[in-house]
Amino acid sequence: MKILIDTNVLIPLEPTSPAQIEALTKPATTLVRTLEEAGYQLFIHPFMPVDIERDRDEARRQLRELLLKKYLPLPAPPPIPEAWVESLGNPEAHSRDWVEQHLLAAVRSNGGGSSSPRIFAFTGLRSASD
């Protein structure tokens, strides 16, 4: 099975300094270990770097861009369906909504093809206190 992770999962998985370790880092690492032990494949959407590029902290952005390269990009994700543009609007290219719609389109299409294993997305985590 393919698991598509979002930036909201990547950030706690990849702290860029000891100060960046957050409450969700431990559950995120536990989730990834559990998924990998179960034989699932982790992927990122090829447009995830667009989210990272918006980080105004240049040193952190550069480190996250480097860390992002260890994840496999989802092969051949589909475009946003035209019907979505009609009902949800056409988000500005490279905006957060644009990236999110592409991620959802990949999940909806089963990862880019009917012969692909089922794909699920993790777009966020909650700490035990939430």
Steps between C-alpha positions, in 0.01 A plus 500: 500500500617853424483764772513861387624738768429871508720786616313501833642153565841570349573797727481306830688209336787722391585753772769736380648571843446383859272802546282372212417172673133528586230300678412323175854382419475184712156390366614578144812286533297220659249516215773477235674212674171311533414557133842387384490191723165413339660524156331819385679743269524868591474758224481873463314683228740648243352844579586479872820701442271793410379499863859494625603786267262736681698472827644845569778359722764436233722265704203288610358497146830383352531222758141384442555503122799272556314268743204479262721324245506181706130442431380343178285726282164353407534390137266654240250681724194627312405864444220666693169384343312766304187431705688610811596829339133562424386425857803594714646777290837525335763560769798711409786286370750408771266613780433277798149421368647408161741253660223354720269450201775312317556277802126426522484431126777239542310330781174514305662340195660227708851634455502553129363180357258218556784247501668681790458373854242688703626837621418678823613840621605623839454874502537568870558359842363586839690482824363294787393822671278612207 
